[in-house]
Amino acid sequence: MKLSNEQHAAVNYNGNAYVAACPGSGKTRALTAWIAKAVEELKHKNNKVLAVTFTNRAADEIKARLAESFTIENGRVWAGTIHSFALEWLIKPYASYSATLNSGYSVADEFETRKILSKLKSDKGLGFFDDVNTTFNRQGVVENQNARAEAVEQEYRQILSSRKKIDFDQSLYFAFQLMETRPEIAQNLSNIFTHICVDEVQDTQDLQYAILAKIFNESHIKPSLFIVGDENQAIYGGIGGKSLTLAELNAEFVGSNINQFTFSDNYRSTQRLVDYFSAFRGVQGGVSKAAHRNEQGIISFFNQSVDKEHLAEAISELIQTELNSGTSENDICVIAPQWAPIRSMTKKLITLLPNVKFDAPALSPFHGQQDNFWLIVSKLVLTEPSEKLFSSRVRWANELLNNLVEKHHHTRDLTAKKLLKVINSFHSDTGVGTKYLKECFEFILSELDIDLAYDLLLKEQLDLFFEKATSNIENNDGQYEDTVVALKSFFKRSTGIVINSCHGVKGEEYKTVIAFGLLKGFVPHWNDIYKQPIQVGLDAQSKMLYVIASRAKEKLFLFAENGRRTRRGDPYETSDMLNTYNYQYD
Ligand SMILES: Nc1ncnc2c1ncn2[C@@H]1O[C@H](COP(=O)(O)OP(=O)(O)OP(=O)(O)O)[C@@H](O)[C@H]1O
């Protein structure tokens, strides 16, 4: 993997490094090279490199980049989100040390927590935009701005607790607390993870820093650190993500003596694009020079000139022109600043472009149930047992076994391989996707001698799984078929034109980026406007526009469509910063 001098200096620095640099400057590339180097440095067979990323999609990207450029032995790198790390390496193995978790628990998925919270909010007279904070601080306190939000949060916890459940935020707190009360847990982890790297550090929450720092601070032999981020891309401030200065990082990781690096070249975009998106950079500093793209490219802005009703047609025409000019489907991305308008845009584009492939998570029947036990079972059932997927399937099977053991099932004699054998032996003639899954789940339960009448949690997850999958399929108005073939296609590596939120495509790049919904209320979101100081909205706005525009390598099409109305019936206006940006668009 070719590295520039600046990248080389950071990767090969003999100490702890923090790279703060612009989009497209090769932070993820440097991080991947550092991981490969770290694997070479692992001394014992049990040592691993820990790579913490912000989304599962980002973790997959790192794994894919590693696989493309290096040959790395299985099991030497653990890459995933800090939530999954906390669950897999802290909560699951050490739950017995916690009085609360000891008596049994499970993790509530997003679908369930959102359902409980929105019901409580409406019961208590809170509006759609009233924020209820559920994140814990290091003292285990959840702070809310007003008494009603506080009451919702408390009742929410009671409901979860009565179901013996914890949510993501709570799992982070328990993970931290386990290490607070038993420093030897952190020491054990530092003996395994002798090298730790963090991608997109600007989105890390306080408790997440605390967890990583605990492992570092309690260790006898300090793990090596490699941290990368870009403060200007911190778009998760709303859920507690915060960027730390070098001094703050050094204070957090005691005695780490982290050295800061920066990269000045942009390897992704044309100079014209770099100049364009640099105007949204809130925090100054860092030169941005296009390293190897001299094309003129295109930057277009349709400011209130396309009606919402004709937006999908306008976007589909642009896509068609791009495809006709030879751009591949995988190099085109349609972005919205928020999740809300994505589903209907996806449906319309699929209808308008029936022969084009789309990678659109909004259409997945499994959307919103990442943590459901039955989703992991489905992954095993719907992926082919191939050599390439062997290690992933063993990992999923182990996850299932751990889950079953936690729920006190007698699966002591069962190994991942045996479980896979059971799953692989299932056969059904039905072509209907959900029916196939139901039959298969019944078969597995019977083979493992598990009676759901005695496991209400597993039963509840099963019901939630089908309730959500069926509603996802129905909401797609027949765009998505309930067939085994279609369900299987969702677990294959995604290809096609990406339609996602700007949060979902962080760190990614496309030759052509088409962004819509660039309207006040989406950019920034109402939450950053409503009852907030003006600066909060301005910061959120510049960061989102910065992230969106910097995904493009060559062409950027921006839409602030007209005709959208708020719940009160007022028209949505163009985002202020775009409206006042005096730019010579094409
Ligand atoms: N030294 C280099 N030589 C050639 N190409 C490079 C070099 N460094 C990075 N690139 C390429 O530039 C693109 C951007 O790199 P990368 O995704 O690592 O940037 P990043 O800083 O992580 O961006 P972002 O902040 O947007 O996530 C990638 O296609 C990468 O392969």
The ligand as an SDF file (V2000), in Angstrom:
LIG
                    3D

 31 33  0  0  0  0  0  0  0  0999 V2000
   -0.7980    8.0150   -0.5860 N   0  0  0  0  0  0  0  0  0  0  0  0
   -1.8460    7.7990   -1.3670 C   0  0  0  0  0  0  0  0  0  0  0  0
   -1.6890    7.5380   -2.6770 N   0  0  0  0  0  0  0  0  0  0  0  0
   -2.7490    7.3160   -3.4830 C   0  0  0  0  0  0  0  0  0  0  0  0
   -4.0350    7.3090   -3.0530 N   0  0  0  0  0  0  0  0  0  0  0  0
   -4.2490    7.5540   -1.7610 C   0  0  0  0  0  0  0  0  0  0  0  0
   -3.1850    7.8290   -0.8520 C   0  0  0  0  0  0  0  0  0  0  0  0
   -3.7230    8.0310    0.3680 N   0  0  0  0  0  0  0  0  0  0  0  0
   -5.0660    7.9080    0.2360 C   0  0  0  0  0  0  0  0  0  0  0  0
   -5.3790    7.6000   -1.0290 N   0  0  0  0  0  0  0  0  0  0  0  0
   -6.7490    7.3750   -1.5640 C   0  0  0  0  0  0  0  0  0  0  0  0
   -7.5210    8.5460   -1.3050 O   0  0  0  0  0  0  0  0  0  0  0  0
   -8.8580    8.2110   -0.9640 C   0  0  0  0  0  0  0  0  0  0  0  0
   -9.2110    8.8030    0.3790 C   0  0  0  0  0  0  0  0  0  0  0  0
   -8.5010    8.1150    1.4000 O   0  0  0  0  0  0  0  0  0  0  0  0
   -9.1670    7.7800    2.8160 P   0  0  0  0  0  0  0  0  0  0  0  0
  -10.5260    7.2410    2.6230 O   0  0  0  0  0  0  0  0  0  0  0  0
   -8.1960    6.9830    3.5950 O   0  0  0  0  0  0  0  0  0  0  0  0
   -9.2760    9.2570    3.3800 O   0  0  0  0  0  0  0  0  0  0  0  0
   -9.8320    9.7550    4.7990 P   0  0  0  0  0  0  0  0  0  0  0  0
   -8.8760   10.8010    5.2670 O   0  0  0  0  0  0  0  0  0  0  0  0
  -10.0480    8.6090    5.7000 O   0  0  0  0  0  0  0  0  0  0  0  0
  -11.1830   10.4340    4.3520 O   0  0  0  0  0  0  0  0  0  0  0  0
  -12.5180   10.7640    5.2440 P   0  0  0  0  0  0  0  0  0  0  0  0
  -12.0890   11.7600    6.2900 O   0  0  0  0  0  0  0  0  0  0  0  0
  -13.4590   11.3380    4.2680 O   0  0  0  0  0  0  0  0  0  0  0  0
  -12.9590    9.4820    5.8360 O   0  0  0  0  0  0  0  0  0  0  0  0
   -8.9330    6.6980   -1.0250 C   0  0  0  0  0  0  0  0  0  0  0  0
   -9.3740    6.3140   -2.2950 O   0  0  0  0  0  0  0  0  0  0  0  0
   -7.4900    6.2790   -0.8170 C   0  0  0  0  0  0  0  0  0  0  0  0
   -7.2080    5.0110   -1.3760 O   0  0  0  0  0  0  0  0  0  0  0  0
  1  2  1  0
  2  3  1  0
  2  7  2  0
  3  4  2  0
  4  5  1  0
  5  6  2  0
  6  7  1  0
  6 10  1  0
  7  8  1  0
  8  9  2  0
  9 10  1  0
 10 11  1  0
 11 12  1  0
 11 30  1  0
 12 13  1  0
 13 14  1  0
 13 28  1  0
 14 15  1  0
 15 16  1  0
 16 17  2  0
 16 18  1  0
 16 19  1  0
 19 20  1  0
 20 21  2  0
 20 22  1  0
 20 23  1  0
 23 24  1  0
 24 25  2  0
 24 26  1  0
 24 27  1  0
 28 29  1  0
 28 30  1  0
 30 31  1  0
M  END
$$$$
